[in-house]
Amino acid sequence: MSILTVSGSARSDSTNTALLKALPAFLQNKEFIHFEQLTSLPLYTVAADSNPLPTSVIVWRKAVAEATAVIFSTPEYIHNLPAVLKNALEWLSASGELVGKSVLAITFLPNEPRGEKAMTSLTWSLKALDSKIVAALPLYQTDLQIVAGEITGGEEALEMLREAVGLLM
């Protein structure tokens, strides 16, 4: 089983990206593949979604298609999804790689209640793509931290993360 992880942040020092990259050490019996090229995707338009497709779109669609499950972790920008993640999801709208695929939606933000609107937007988009959302997990940096590439924090938050990823199986 391979789990594709996708950060909704375009920042190189993103805490969402750090969380996803720390998952293999946190859950050692799982195979994770981190997709790092969302910013290379061109702006989605219906007209652009035809052959020949840009190489970055082919790589993105193949990564999603070959994964057994997908974890999306995103910050919230102006009460919504970051544009880079929304664009990536739009590239999957006509091709169907997420149809029936198990997906875990995560928001990882500095503190509560931030992220509620981004989570709503993410789950709406994932439902529109006919994915199987196994959980929508809001996480906060007040409860979980990434220290030297390892996930640390309160046991309740750590257990919620373990359980949520376990639902992908």
N, C-alpha and C positions, 0 to 999 in steps of 0.2 A: 504494500500500500504506500503510495506516495502522496504527500500532502503539499500542495503548492501554497506558498505564502505570498501575499501581495500587500504592500504598504500603500496606503492612500496618500502618503506625503511625498512631496518632491524634494524635501530638504535632505541633504546628505547626513545631517546629525539628528535625524528624526527619532523620537522616542518610540514611535510606532514601528519603524524599521528595526530599531534595536531590540524591541520586544520579540518580533518575529525571528530575527537572527539568533536570539537566545533560546528559542524553543527546542532545538535539537539537544542542547545540553540539559535542559529542564525535563524533557521527555525522551529519554535515550532510546527507547525501543520503537521509535517512529522515524520514518524517512521523510525529511522535509527538503523541498526545493524552493529557494527564494527567487522570485522574479523581480529583477531590478531595473527593468527597462521601460517602465510606463512613460517616462518623459520622452522616449524616442518615438512614441506613436504619433502619427500626424493627427491633426484635428479631424474628427469623424464627420463625414457628410455621406448621405446616401449615394451621391454620385461617385465618391471616392471608393465606395465599397463594391468594387468590381475588378475583374482581372485586367491587367496584372495588379495584384495587391502589393503594397509596400512590404518589403522584407520584414520590417518590425511588426507588422500586423500578422504576418504568417507565423512568426516566432511566438507572438503572444497567444494566438488562437491554438497553436500546437501545444504550448505549455499547459493551457487550461484543459484542452481535450485529453491530454495524456495523464493528467493528475486524477487520482482517485477521489480527492476532495480538495477544497480550497478554503483557506483562511484569509479573510480580508481584515486588516486593522487600519483604522483611519482616525485622523484628527478631525476637528470640525473647523471649517473656514466659513465665516459669515453665516453661521447657523445652517450649514449645508456640507455636502461632500466637497472635497477639493476637486478642482476641475480636472486634474490629471487622472483621478480615479473614475470620475463620471465619464470622461472621454474613453477610457479603457473599457468600461462596461458597455458603452455604446458600440464599440467595435465588435462586441459579441452578440449584438441584438439580432442580426439577421442570420448569423452562422450557427447559433444554437449550442455552443460548447458547454454552457452552464445548465442546459435543460436536464432536470432530474439529478444533477450533481449535488452532493452534500456540501454545504457551505456553512462556515462559522463566521458570523459578523462580529467584529470587535471594534469598540472605540476605546482609545487609550489617551486620556487627557489629564491635565494637571489636577483637577478637583471636581467634585460634584457641584452642581448638576450638569455641568458642561457635557456636550456630546449627544444630548437627547435628540436634537433635530437632525444631526448627522446620522445617527443610528436609524431614525425614521426614514430618512432619504435613502440610506444604504439598503435597508430591508425592502422598501418599495421597489427600488431598482432590481434587487435580486429576485423578488417575486415576479416582476415583469419579465425577467429572463427565465422564468420557470425553474429556478434552482430550488433545491430542498434545503431550506434554512433550518439547521439543527439547533441553533441557539443564537441569541443576540446578547452579547456579553459586554456591558459597560465596565471598563476598568479605569482606575484612577491612580495617578502617581503618588497619591497620599497613602495608597495601600500596597502598591507594587513598585519596585525600582529595578533598574537594570544596572548592576554593578560589575564591572570588568567582564561584561558579556554573559553574566548570570542573572537569572530572575530571582529576586529576593523580596521579602515583604511578609505581610500578615498571613498566617496559615489559612484563614478563611478565603482570602483572595487567591492564594496559590491553589487551594483545593478547587475553587470555582473554575479556574483556568484548566486544571487537569481534567476535571469532569467535562467541561465544554469541548475540549479537544477529543476526549474519549467518545463523545457522541458522533463524531465523524465516521467511526468504524461501522 
